[in-house]
Amino acid sequence: MNRLTRTAALAATLMATCLLAPGTTAHAASGDWLSLTVTRPGTTGGGTRAALLLCDPPQGHPKAAEACAELTAADGDFSRLGDPDTLCLLIYAPVRAHAQGRWHGKQVDYERTFGNACQLRAETGDVFALEG
């Protein structure tokens, strides 16, 4: 990840953190939380989306309840998310997904670039569905 992308992702995460209800940052520091970013490589400005996902109770994410349920069902294993039967067009428009934080006491650092947004959704379900 280049320096500009990291800076944009950090700024977006900090902004998402500041927009959460009072007290959620303290909860994130002590419990399960995931800082999620989706970036479109090669774009500038509005190409990054970010959210701080908390699951007890679900908040900080446009589809927090769904994302938390999917992560719980997959036991936090990103390779077990999504729907393998989803068909996507083979149009190359890369998107990079990054998750960092804690899930059930384990450190999480997941990063992967997908061929397009449909592939991201097919393989990660609602976890990276950051557009409301």
Secondary structure, 3 states (H helix, E strand, C coil): CCHHHHHHHHHHHHHHHHHCCCCHHHHHHHCCEEEEEEECCCCCCCCEEEEEEEECCEECCCCHHHHHHHHHHCCCCHHHCCCCCCCCCCCCCCEEEEEEEEECCEEEEEEEEECCHHHHHHHHCCCCCCCC
